[in-house]
Amino acid sequence: MLATDILRHRGFKNLWLGQLISQIGDSLYFVVFMFMVKKITGNDAMVGLVGACETLPYVLFGPSAGVLADKFDRKRIMWLSDIASGTFLLSLGALVFLAPTTPVWLLASTAFVMSTLRAVFLPAKSAAIPALVPPSELLKANSFSTATQNMVPIIGLGLSAGVLSLLYNLDPKLFFAVTISLNSLTFFGSAIFVAKLPTLLPQRDEEHKVSGWREFREGIKYILSRAELKALMGLSLALNLMISPFFVIYLAANDKWFGGRPETVAILELTFFVGMVFASFWVASLNVRRVGIGYIVGLAVCGATVMPFALGPEVGPFLSRMADSMGWEGTSEWALKQTMVLGIVFVGLLNFAAGLSVPFAQIPTNTFIQVTTPDALRGRVNSVLVTMSIGVMPIGYGLGGVLLEKLGVVAMFLIMGGGMMVVALTGLLIRPFRLATIPANLDGSEPLPEPPVGALPQEAAV
């Protein structure tokens, strides 16, 4: 069966189309937004602060978002989130264009508001997918969705590196305002397709009416009752602490090594997403079911590709000297450009390799959670895992900016990559996580795992 056959399910197709449109805007917006924070403030620590503001809402509002996704129509939650996101960004684009300068407080508050709306959207989306496709096709649906999610940025980043970079050369403020406004329109486009979804009410007992905090605690209790989910939560928390400073350091490396151009950041990000697209389809074709092993190996390999980033400024001169020794000498200006290009190619190849490794950790894990978690708890389980793992990212962003100024770019790449490898390989020591496997049959012929007796309050049983 072709990967695109999953689109024969109308509900999933509409959700996919909505996300396709929205992700085009996001791929333009995120790189440009963080790039402009760096240009406007000229401060690595400030980039880290804005990054912290971007992740903080997942900690503050993640618990409530999961409860909402398990209590109300998930379609309506996603639609309202899209409409609010589009309206906010459209207003911001107009303000950036009309105001003489863009204040730092506005950048920080924008990151906070957009992540708040995203924190509400994601648990509802993740909990909705199993209601839109048969269980036997859930791994394929997640693989196809992830592949598309990573294919779209190739288009967006191509625009960032091409058309929008030309606009940046003409007027940086106009470049920023246009990018924000384009992203706002994509949220409205997404809302059109989300509105076509069927009603997606969670399957729960109508008499189960308790406080939001108690409902969130039920999600925590469910995770703690399953050793493999508890291990996943701990590993994700530690890994996100290592990963979170990446973009702060990335921008610093671009300024220090590659001339500080927006197209360079876009090109390097593009290579990562190309790797993600290939691997997303690969995971589906291989039918990867060993969740724990996929997670451990995928993220350990990713960490192993991050460490050599530290060699970025050395590879170009090394290869250039080799070229000179073979008689390929040029002007001093050409030599400088040559070393820079070679360094970009080297980092791009590492990014591609990192992109190849991540889906093997991401897709089987998401599918495993969806198929082994009762529908009435999916929103909360998802939001607990997101809240706990992303909860450390404000710390990572803040520390990343500070440590970068003290230790430098090279040391930070080594710390991040080495830390990722150590944390990922720790998963091998946790037997339930190492052996976690997606059930062989998802069509109902094989029972799914049940939580231990007494793991949940009686009224939460499904």
Backbone torsions as a table, in degrees:
resi	resn	phi	psi	omega
1	MET	NA	132.0	-179.4
2	LEU	-68.6	151.5	-179.7
3	ALA	-59.4	-36.4	-177.4
4	THR	-72.0	-11.2	178.6
5	ASP	-62.4	-21.5	179.1
6	ILE	-62.3	-21.2	-178.8
7	LEU	-76.2	-3.5	175.9
8	ARG	-69.3	-16.7	175.1
9	HIS	-84.0	110.0	-169.4
10	ARG	-57.6	-43.1	-178.5
11	GLY	-62.1	-46.6	178.9
12	PHE	-63.9	-38.5	179.7
13	LYS	-60.5	-43.0	-179.9
14	ASN	-67.2	-40.4	176.5
15	LEU	-63.6	-42.1	179.6
16	TRP	-62.8	-43.9	179.7
17	LEU	-63.9	-41.6	178.5
18	GLY	-61.1	-44.6	179.3
19	GLN	-69.7	-33.4	176.6
20	LEU	-57.1	-47.1	-179.3
21	ILE	-66.5	-47.2	-177.7
22	SER	-62.6	-38.9	-176.1
23	GLN	-71.4	-25.4	173.9
24	ILE	-60.8	-46.1	178.4
25	GLY	-66.1	-41.8	-179.4
26	ASP	-61.7	-38.2	-177.9
27	SER	-67.9	-30.6	173.6
28	LEU	-72.9	-43.4	-167.1
29	TYR	-72.4	-47.0	-170.3
30	PHE	-62.5	-50.6	-178.6
31	VAL	-61.1	-44.8	-178.8
32	VAL	-64.1	-42.4	-177.2
33	PHE	-61.0	-51.1	-178.6
34	MET	-68.3	-33.9	176.2
35	PHE	-61.4	-43.2	-178.6
36	MET	-71.8	-32.1	174.1
37	VAL	-59.0	-43.9	179.2
38	LYS	-64.0	-42.9	-177.6
39	LYS	-70.0	-39.3	-177.0
40	ILE	-72.3	-41.4	-176.8
41	THR	-91.9	-30.5	-176.8
42	GLY	64.6	24.0	-171.9
43	ASN	-135.4	121.4	179.6
44	ASP	-64.0	-38.8	179.8
45	ALA	-63.5	-34.5	179.3
46	MET	-70.0	-35.8	174.5
47	VAL	-61.0	-41.5	177.2
48	GLY	-63.3	-38.8	179.4
49	LEU	-64.4	-44.6	178.7
50	VAL	-65.2	-37.9	175.8
51	GLY	-62.4	-38.3	177.5
52	ALA	-64.4	-40.8	176.9
53	CYS	-62.7	-29.2	-179.9
54	GLU	-73.9	-31.1	-177.6
55	THR	-95.4	-20.8	-176.3
56	LEU	-57.3	-39.1	-179.3
57	PRO	-58.2	-29.4	179.3
58	TYR	-64.8	-29.6	177.8
59	VAL	-78.9	-44.8	-175.2
60	LEU	-73.4	-39.8	-171.1
61	PHE	-115.9	-6.6	178.5
62	GLY	-55.2	-46.0	179.3
63	PRO	-57.9	-45.2	179.8
64	SER	-66.5	-36.5	-179.2
65	ALA	-63.8	-40.7	178.2
66	GLY	-65.5	-39.3	178.3
67	VAL	-64.7	-42.4	178.2
68	LEU	-60.0	-42.1	-178.1
69	ALA	-67.0	-23.6	179.0
70	ASP	-99.1	4.5	-177.0
71	LYS	-121.6	-33.0	-174.2
72	PHE	-121.4	173.3	179.9
73	ASP	-60.2	116.7	-176.4
74	ARG	-66.6	-31.7	175.6
75	LYS	-61.0	-46.8	-178.0
76	ARG	-64.9	-38.2	178.0
77	ILE	-60.8	-46.6	-179.4
78	MET	-65.0	-40.9	-178.6
79	TRP	-63.9	-48.1	180.0
80	LEU	-62.7	-38.0	178.1
81	SER	-62.6	-43.9	178.9
82	ASP	-62.9	-45.8	-179.1
83	ILE	-62.3	-44.2	179.9
84	ALA	-64.7	-40.5	179.7
85	SER	-63.7	-46.0	-179.8
86	GLY	-62.6	-42.8	-179.1
87	THR	-64.9	-44.1	-179.2
88	PHE	-63.0	-46.1	-177.6
89	LEU	-68.6	-35.3	177.7
90	LEU	-62.1	-41.2	177.0
91	SER	-65.7	-41.1	179.6
92	LEU	-64.3	-42.0	179.4
93	GLY	-59.2	-42.2	178.6
94	ALA	-65.0	-40.4	-179.2
95	LEU	-66.2	-43.4	178.9
96	VAL	-61.7	-40.0	-178.9
97	PHE	-68.8	-38.2	-173.9
98	LEU	-87.4	-31.0	-176.9
99	ALA	-74.9	145.1	179.5
100	PRO	-65.7	-34.3	177.5
101	THR	-138.9	161.8	177.1
102	THR	-105.7	109.3	-177.2
103	PRO	-69.8	152.7	-179.2
104	VAL	-62.8	-38.8	-179.2
105	TRP	-60.2	-32.8	179.5
106	LEU	-69.9	-38.6	177.8
107	LEU	-63.8	-44.1	-178.8
108	ALA	-66.2	-42.8	-179.3
109	SER	-69.2	-32.8	176.4
110	THR	-63.1	-46.9	178.3
111	ALA	-58.9	-40.3	-178.4
112	PHE	-66.6	-48.0	-176.6
113	VAL	-65.5	-45.8	-177.7
114	MET	-64.8	-37.0	178.0
115	SER	-72.0	-31.5	175.1
116	THR	-60.2	-46.3	179.8
117	LEU	-67.3	-36.0	178.1
118	ARG	-69.0	-37.2	179.0
119	ALA	-62.7	-31.1	176.8
120	VAL	-75.2	-38.0	-175.1
121	PHE	-70.1	-44.8	-168.4
122	LEU	-62.8	-46.6	178.5
123	PRO	-61.1	-36.5	179.3
124	ALA	-66.2	-41.5	179.7
125	LYS	-65.1	-49.0	-178.1
126	SER	-61.5	-40.1	-179.8
127	ALA	-72.6	-23.4	-176.3
128	ALA	-80.1	-33.1	-172.7
129	ILE	-55.8	-44.6	179.6
130	PRO	-61.1	-19.6	178.3
131	ALA	-85.3	-7.9	-174.9
132	LEU	-106.6	-12.7	178.7
133	VAL	-137.0	156.0	175.9
134	PRO	-64.7	150.8	179.5
135	PRO	-54.7	-36.1	-177.6
136	SER	-66.6	-15.8	-178.2
137	GLU	-112.9	13.1	-175.9
138	LEU	-68.0	-40.9	178.6
139	LEU	-62.2	-41.2	178.3
140	LYS	-65.4	-41.5	179.2
141	ALA	-61.4	-44.8	179.1
142	ASN	-66.0	-38.9	178.4
143	SER	-65.3	-44.4	-179.6
144	PHE	-66.1	-41.4	178.5
145	SER	-63.2	-43.1	179.5
146	THR	-67.7	-40.3	178.6
147	ALA	-60.9	-44.2	178.4
148	THR	-65.0	-42.5	-179.8
149	GLN	-58.0	-30.8	-179.3
150	ASN	-96.9	-16.3	176.5
151	MET	-78.4	-38.2	-177.5
152	VAL	-59.3	-43.1	177.7
153	PRO	-58.1	-23.1	176.8
154	ILE	-61.3	-40.7	176.7
155	ILE	-68.2	-49.4	-177.8
156	GLY	-62.4	-43.2	-179.5
157	LEU	-70.3	-30.4	174.1
158	GLY	-63.0	-41.0	176.1
159	LEU	-65.2	-40.1	178.9
160	SER	-61.1	-41.5	-177.7
161	ALA	-75.2	-22.4	-175.6
162	GLY	-107.0	-89.7	-172.7
163	VAL	-59.4	-49.7	-176.7
164	LEU	-67.8	-29.4	177.0
165	SER	-67.2	-35.7	174.7
166	LEU	-63.5	-39.6	177.8
167	LEU	-65.6	-35.8	177.6
168	TYR	-62.8	-37.8	178.9
169	ASN	-65.0	-31.6	-179.6
170	LEU	-80.3	-45.8	-175.7
171	ASP	-160.5	102.2	-178.6
172	PRO	-57.0	-37.2	-178.6
173	LYS	-67.6	-42.5	177.9
174	LEU	-64.4	-39.0	177.1
175	PHE	-57.0	-44.9	-179.1
176	PHE	-67.8	-46.4	-177.5
177	ALA	-64.5	-41.7	-179.3
178	VAL	-65.4	-42.3	-179.8
179	THR	-62.4	-44.1	178.6
180	ILE	-61.9	-44.5	-177.9
181	SER	-65.8	-39.3	177.4
182	LEU	-62.1	-41.0	178.9
183	ASN	-65.1	-36.8	179.2
184	SER	-60.9	-40.2	-179.0
185	LEU	-66.2	-33.1	-179.8
186	THR	-68.5	-29.7	176.4
187	PHE	-67.4	-39.1	176.7
188	PHE	-65.3	-38.1	176.5
189	GLY	-62.4	-41.8	177.9
190	SER	-62.0	-41.3	-178.1
191	ALA	-60.6	-33.4	179.5
192	ILE	-61.4	-43.9	-178.3
193	PHE	-78.1	-34.1	176.0
194	VAL	-62.1	-35.5	179.4
195	ALA	-63.1	-20.6	-179.9
196	LYS	-84.7	-7.5	179.8
197	LEU	-68.2	154.2	172.2
198	PRO	-70.5	164.9	174.4
199	THR	-60.3	133.3	-174.7
200	LEU	-122.2	65.1	178.0
201	LEU	-76.9	137.9	177.7
202	PRO	-65.7	148.3	178.4
203	GLN	-84.5	97.5	-176.3
204	ARG	-146.9	161.2	178.4
205	ASP	-73.0	123.3	-178.2
206	GLU	-62.6	-22.2	-179.3
207	GLU	-80.5	-7.9	-176.7
208	HIS	-81.6	85.6	-176.5
209	LYS	-123.8	100.0	177.7
210	VAL	-130.3	177.0	-178.0
211	SER	-65.5	154.3	179.3
212	GLY	-58.5	-40.5	-179.4
213	TRP	-65.8	-39.0	179.1
214	ARG	-65.8	-39.0	177.9
215	GLU	-63.1	-40.7	178.1
216	PHE	-63.8	-39.4	177.9
217	ARG	-62.4	-31.6	176.5
218	GLU	-63.5	-37.4	176.3
219	GLY	-64.0	-42.1	177.8
220	ILE	-63.4	-44.2	-177.9
221	LYS	-63.5	-37.3	178.4
222	TYR	-64.1	-44.7	179.3
223	ILE	-62.3	-44.1	-178.8
224	LEU	-67.2	-20.1	178.9
225	SER	-79.1	-11.9	-179.1
226	ARG	-119.5	114.5	-173.2
227	ALA	-59.3	-36.3	-177.0
228	GLU	-70.7	-35.9	177.7
229	LEU	-72.8	-36.3	177.3
230	LYS	-62.8	-41.8	177.6
231	ALA	-66.1	-40.5	178.6
232	LEU	-60.0	-41.8	179.9
233	MET	-62.3	-44.7	-180.0
234	GLY	-66.1	-43.7	180.0
235	LEU	-65.6	-41.2	179.9
236	SER	-63.9	-38.6	178.5
237	LEU	-60.0	-48.6	-178.7
238	ALA	-67.6	-40.2	-179.5
239	LEU	-65.8	-40.9	179.4
240	ASN	-66.4	-28.7	174.7
241	LEU	-63.0	-37.1	178.6
242	MET	-75.5	-37.5	-174.0
243	ILE	-78.8	-34.2	-168.5
244	SER	-54.9	-34.9	-179.7
245	PRO	-78.0	0.7	-168.3
246	PHE	-55.4	-49.8	-173.6
247	PHE	-69.3	-32.3	175.1
248	VAL	-59.1	-45.6	-178.1
249	ILE	-73.3	-34.4	177.4
250	TYR	-57.4	-48.1	-179.3
251	LEU	-65.9	-38.0	177.7
252	ALA	-64.4	-40.8	178.4
253	ALA	-64.4	-38.7	178.3
254	ASN	-61.9	-43.2	178.7
255	ASP	-65.9	-42.9	-172.5
256	LYS	-79.7	-35.9	-171.6
257	TRP	-105.9	-33.5	-167.2
258	PHE	-122.0	18.2	172.3
259	GLY	91.2	-5.5	174.1
260	GLY	71.8	23.5	-178.4
261	ARG	-87.2	145.2	179.6
262	PRO	-66.5	-32.4	-178.7
263	GLU	-65.4	-29.4	178.7
264	THR	-66.6	-44.7	177.0
265	VAL	-59.9	-43.8	-178.7
266	ALA	-63.1	-43.2	-179.3
267	ILE	-64.1	-43.6	-179.4
268	LEU	-66.8	-40.5	176.1
269	GLU	-64.2	-36.8	-179.7
270	LEU	-59.4	-42.2	-179.0
271	THR	-62.5	-34.8	177.1
272	PHE	-63.2	-45.5	-177.1
273	PHE	-70.8	-30.4	174.7
274	VAL	-60.8	-44.3	176.4
275	GLY	-62.0	-40.1	179.5
276	MET	-62.8	-39.8	-179.1
277	VAL	-63.8	-49.8	179.7
278	PHE	-57.1	-47.3	-175.6
279	ALA	-69.5	-32.0	-179.4
280	SER	-62.8	-44.1	176.2
281	PHE	-69.4	-32.6	-179.7
282	TRP	-64.7	-42.7	178.4
283	VAL	-59.4	-42.1	-179.7
284	ALA	-66.4	-43.4	-178.2
285	SER	-68.2	-32.8	178.0
286	LEU	-81.0	-11.9	-178.5
287	ASN	53.4	52.0	-176.7
288	VAL	-64.9	120.8	-177.9
289	ARG	-120.9	-16.8	178.8
290	ARG	-78.4	86.0	-172.0
291	VAL	-59.1	-50.5	-176.4
292	GLY	-62.3	-46.8	-179.4
293	ILE	-65.2	-41.2	178.1
294	GLY	-59.9	-42.2	-179.8
295	TYR	-65.5	-47.3	-177.5
296	ILE	-63.8	-51.9	-176.9
297	VAL	-67.7	-43.9	-178.2
298	GLY	-58.2	-48.0	-176.3
299	LEU	-79.9	-26.5	173.6
300	ALA	-66.6	-42.2	177.4
301	VAL	-64.5	-40.3	177.7
302	CYS	-59.0	-45.6	177.7
303	GLY	-61.3	-38.2	179.4
304	ALA	-65.5	-26.6	177.7
305	THR	-83.1	-23.5	-179.3
306	VAL	-74.6	-38.7	-176.9
307	MET	-55.9	-44.1	-179.4
308	PRO	-67.9	-8.4	173.7
309	PHE	-54.4	-30.0	-178.3
310	ALA	-60.0	-21.8	-179.4
311	LEU	-86.5	-1.4	-176.3
312	GLY	-46.5	-48.2	-177.9
313	PRO	-75.9	-12.7	-176.9
314	GLU	-95.3	-28.1	-175.3
315	VAL	-64.1	-44.3	-179.3
316	GLY	-57.9	-54.3	178.8
317	PRO	-60.1	-37.0	179.6
318	PHE	-61.8	-50.4	179.8
319	LEU	-66.8	-33.6	178.5
320	SER	-65.3	-39.6	177.7
321	ARG	-65.2	-36.3	176.4
322	MET	-63.1	-40.8	178.9
323	ALA	-64.4	-40.6	178.7
324	ASP	-62.7	-40.4	-178.6
325	SER	-65.9	-20.3	178.8
326	MET	-95.5	6.7	176.2
327	GLY	89.1	11.3	-179.5
328	TRP	-93.7	56.8	-176.6
329	GLU	-83.8	148.6	176.7
330	GLY	-138.0	-167.4	178.0
331	THR	-70.0	163.0	-179.7
332	SER	-64.3	-34.8	178.6
333	GLU	-66.5	-42.7	177.7
334	TRP	-64.9	-38.0	179.4
335	ALA	-62.0	-40.2	179.2
336	LEU	-64.1	-45.8	178.8
337	LYS	-64.3	-38.2	-178.5
338	GLN	-62.8	-45.4	-179.5
339	THR	-64.9	-36.9	179.1
340	MET	-66.9	-44.5	179.9
341	VAL	-62.7	-42.9	179.5
342	LEU	-62.9	-38.7	176.9
343	GLY	-64.3	-41.5	178.5
344	ILE	-63.7	-42.8	178.8
345	VAL	-61.3	-42.6	180.0
346	PHE	-61.5	-48.9	179.9
347	VAL	-66.2	-36.0	177.6
348	GLY	-61.8	-41.0	178.2
349	LEU	-65.2	-39.3	176.2
350	LEU	-64.7	-39.9	176.9
351	ASN	-61.1	-41.4	178.5
352	PHE	-60.7	-44.7	179.5
353	ALA	-63.8	-39.3	177.2
354	ALA	-63.1	-42.3	178.5
355	GLY	-62.0	-35.3	177.9
356	LEU	-64.3	-30.1	-172.7
357	SER	-85.7	-31.3	-171.1
358	VAL	-64.2	-44.7	-178.1
359	PRO	-58.6	-27.0	178.7
360	PHE	-68.0	-22.6	174.2
361	ALA	-90.0	-37.6	-168.3
362	GLN	-81.1	-51.8	-169.9
363	ILE	-69.6	-51.6	178.7
364	PRO	-60.1	-35.7	180.0
365	THR	-63.8	-47.5	178.8
366	ASN	-60.2	-43.0	-179.6
367	THR	-64.3	-42.9	179.5
368	PHE	-58.5	-45.0	179.8
369	ILE	-63.5	-42.8	-177.4
370	GLN	-64.6	-43.6	-173.3
371	VAL	-84.0	-17.6	-178.4
372	THR	-107.0	5.1	179.8
373	THR	-112.9	130.0	177.5
374	PRO	-56.0	145.2	-176.2
375	ASP	-56.2	-39.2	-176.9
376	ALA	-67.7	-12.3	-178.6
377	LEU	-114.0	-5.3	-172.8
378	ARG	-59.5	-44.3	-179.0
379	GLY	-61.2	-44.0	-178.1
380	ARG	-70.5	-41.0	178.9
381	VAL	-62.1	-43.3	178.2
382	ASN	-62.0	-45.2	-177.1
383	SER	-69.6	-33.6	176.8
384	VAL	-63.1	-47.8	-179.2
385	LEU	-62.4	-42.3	179.2
386	VAL	-66.7	-45.2	-178.4
387	THR	-61.6	-45.6	-177.4
388	MET	-68.1	-41.4	-176.4
389	SER	-77.1	-41.3	180.0
390	ILE	-79.7	-16.1	-179.1
391	GLY	-58.2	-25.9	179.7
392	VAL	-87.2	-8.7	-173.9
393	MET	-67.7	-36.7	173.5
394	PRO	-56.9	-37.4	177.3
395	ILE	-65.3	-44.7	179.7
396	GLY	-61.9	-43.9	177.5
397	TYR	-60.6	-50.1	-177.5
398	GLY	-62.4	-47.4	179.1
399	LEU	-65.9	-35.9	-179.1
400	GLY	-59.2	-45.3	179.2
401	GLY	-64.2	-40.2	-179.1
402	VAL	-70.4	-47.9	-178.8
403	LEU	-65.5	-32.0	178.5
404	LEU	-59.9	-42.3	-179.9
405	GLU	-68.2	-28.5	-178.0
406	LYS	-88.5	-39.3	-171.8
407	LEU	-104.0	-24.9	179.9
408	GLY	93.7	167.3	-174.5
409	VAL	-65.0	-46.7	-175.4
410	VAL	-59.1	-48.6	-178.6
411	ALA	-62.6	-37.8	-178.1
412	MET	-67.6	-38.8	176.2
413	PHE	-62.6	-40.4	178.9
414	LEU	-65.8	-41.7	-179.9
415	ILE	-65.1	-46.2	-178.2
416	MET	-63.7	-51.2	-177.5
417	GLY	-63.7	-45.8	179.1
418	GLY	-63.7	-41.1	178.6
419	GLY	-62.8	-41.5	177.9
420	MET	-60.6	-44.2	-179.5
421	MET	-62.0	-46.3	-178.1
422	VAL	-62.6	-46.2	-179.0
423	VAL	-63.7	-46.8	-178.2
424	ALA	-60.6	-45.4	-177.9
425	LEU	-68.5	-21.0	174.9
426	THR	-60.4	-28.7	178.8
427	GLY	-58.7	-25.3	178.5
428	LEU	-64.5	-23.9	-178.5
429	LEU	-82.4	-9.6	-176.4
430	ILE	-104.7	99.0	-170.2
431	ARG	-58.0	-48.2	-179.0
432	PRO	-59.8	-36.1	178.8
433	PHE	-72.9	-42.6	-179.6
434	ARG	-59.8	-33.8	-176.5
435	LEU	-95.1	-2.2	-177.8
436	ALA	-58.0	130.2	-174.6
437	THR	-141.0	138.6	173.5
438	ILE	-66.9	133.2	180.0
439	PRO	-51.4	143.3	-176.2
440	ALA	-63.2	-35.7	-179.1
441	ASN	-120.6	123.6	-179.8
442	LEU	-107.8	14.8	-177.7
443	ASP	-99.2	10.6	178.3
444	GLY	97.5	-6.0	-179.0
445	SER	-79.3	-14.2	177.1
446	GLU	-127.0	125.4	-177.4
447	PRO	-64.6	143.9	177.6
448	LEU	-83.2	157.4	-179.3
449	PRO	-58.5	142.0	176.3
450	GLU	-107.5	146.8	176.4
451	PRO	-66.2	153.0	179.1
452	PRO	-57.9	151.8	178.7
453	VAL	-58.8	131.8	179.2
454	GLY	84.9	4.0	-177.8
455	ALA	-71.4	-27.2	-178.5
456	LEU	-125.5	154.0	171.7
457	PRO	-60.2	152.2	-175.4
458	GLN	-57.0	-40.0	-175.7
459	GLU	-71.0	-13.0	-180.0
460	ALA	-94.0	-6.6	-177.8
461	ALA	-63.8	143.8	-177.5
462	VAL	-121.0	NA	NA
